[in-house]
């Protein structure tokens, strides 16, 4: 999958808190965006490319862990 750089506007304090908690904002946004698009399209987010948000796989990815 090819990735592209983009920018978003986010509350400064919220971003600071996410960084303090070692949350990978890009990974989190990508996961949640996939889920949201799947919801709009009437599909489930539980496909082979996306694990549920509560799964250890996604929690680790969002926190920059392997």
C-alpha positions, -999 to +999 in steps of 0.1 A: +000+000+000+014+034-010+011+061+017+010+098+011+018+127+034-011+150+044-019+174+071-048+178+096-057+204+120-061+192+156-063+208+190-028+215+203-035+201+238-051+170+224-021+163+202+003+169+231-016+144+252-015+119+224+022+123+221+026+120+259+007+087+257+029+075+228-001+073+205+007+070+168-018+096+155-013+086+119-019+049+125-049+057+147-064+080+121-059+054+093-075+026+113-105+048+123-109+062+088-110+027+074-137+017+099-157+049+092-156+043+054-166+007+059-196+018+080-207+043+054-203+016+027-223-008+048-194-032+054-178-044+086-144-031+097-134-067+105-118-075+072-084-089+065-068-055+064-082-041+096-084-056+131-111-043+156-100-012+175-099-032+208-075-058+194-039-059+207-027-056+171-042-021+166-035-009+201+002-017+196+003-001+162-013+031+174+012+033+203+042+028+181+048-008+194+055-039+174 
